[in-house]
């Protein structure tokens, strides 16, 4: 009952069985997208306009801040 029982085959079963390789998955291609020259020009023009507006707002804010500092300095000297 406690004696080991051996199989009749003298060689052990292989540790790793070779399976046929799965075929590579099929890559789906994206549909072709055509971008017109006018669309690219419109996007570039919009970017230039928005950048110019942002620069104008920044310069205006800086000049208003400088004017406020100058007026504050003049008012302080005027009170003395």
Secondary structure, DSSP 8 states (H G I E B T S, - for coil): --S----S-SS---SS--------------------HHHHHHHHHHHHHHHHHHHHHHHHHHHHHHHHHHHHHHHHHHH-
